[in-house]
Amino acid sequence: MILDEIIEKTKQDLEIRKKEISLDLLGRTLSSNPYTPRDVKPYLTSTKEEPIRIIAEVKKASPSKGIIKEDFDPLVIAQAYSNSGANAISVLTEPHYFKGNLEYLTQIRRYVPTPLLRKDFIVDKYQIVEALVYGADFILLIAKALSSKELKELYDYAIHLGLEVLVEIHDKEDLTKAIKCGATIIGINHRNLDTFEMDMSLCDKLIPLIPNGKIIVAESGVSDTEVIKRLNSIGADAFLIGEHFMRVPSIEEELKKFKNALN
Ligand SMILES: O=C(O)c1ccccc1NCC(=O)[C@H](O)[C@H](O)COP(=O)(O)O
């Protein structure tokens, strides 16, 4: 089970980082933290004027595909996203399976004005403080990776620190957990995190069950305007897209095309 494997490795890494800097010490650095998290909800909410919202992902590798982008420069990619109208940027920080790095967040935050998501396998408050220290505006919590109690605790902690949370779901059970914890931004991930199989009809099944007023993000496997149009018409506000942008000849052209899918 790849999800269990990633979580296990994440926990091992965390023990090492906590020995270097304790949660208390890390928390104390927050008083001099230069980054104030921005409210991402207006960026991700579909409106009449700007119906399609894009969270564009900085993604070098993945467990399902291995290395996706050889000539990978996170800052250059983030600048291209920002210049072409991305509403938020997802920065993968998991180092082993996605070849991500927490430092990418700071690097990008310094030069790029677009709000940033720390995309990782968050199982501990320590990672939430890290997200803040390194410059994220919101974090991902994966319902499938957490018990209801853990999800609620981590969700409340992030909100308490001023970070928004994208709660990722894969089925009805996850949705129940997301609603219970009070999630306002719900991501439906088409990719099964264990088998890597894509179910592009997952939004059709889950969106009707989501209470009104939530921001809905369609995640993974999105690579054409027809899918974007269809999912937007059934209620998706935003689209989290990684691999496709990493493989196209021009990020700028492709992102603008997606943003204008309804024109
Ligand atoms: O991308 C993977 O292979 C993967 C495998 C196991 C757990 C998570 C995985 N991806 C994380 C993501 O959710 C995606 O990076 C994100 O939704 C963008 O997806 P895509 O546009 O398909 O790159």
The ligand as a Gaussian input file, in Angstrom:
#p B3LYP/6-31G(d) Opt

LIG

0 1
 O        0.661000      11.651000      -8.285000
 C        0.753000      10.510000      -7.811000
 O        1.203000       9.549000      -8.439000
 C        0.345000      10.234000      -6.389000
 C        0.477000       8.956000      -5.874000
 C        0.145000       8.695000      -4.562000
 C       -0.315000       9.691000      -3.746000
 C       -0.491000      10.980000      -4.258000
 C       -0.159000      11.246000      -5.566000
 N       -0.293000      12.518000      -6.097000
 C       -0.637000      13.657000      -5.332000
 C       -1.688000      14.459000      -5.988000
 O       -2.738000      14.540000      -5.422000
 C       -1.430000      15.072000      -7.326000
 O       -0.094000      15.479000      -7.388000
 C       -2.316000      16.271000      -7.680000
 O       -3.660000      16.025000      -7.453000
 C       -2.110000      16.615000      -9.168000
 O       -2.414000      15.487000      -9.946000
 P       -1.973000      15.388000     -11.473000
 O       -2.546000      16.577000     -12.195000
 O       -2.554000      14.112000     -11.972000
 O       -0.487000      15.408000     -11.495000

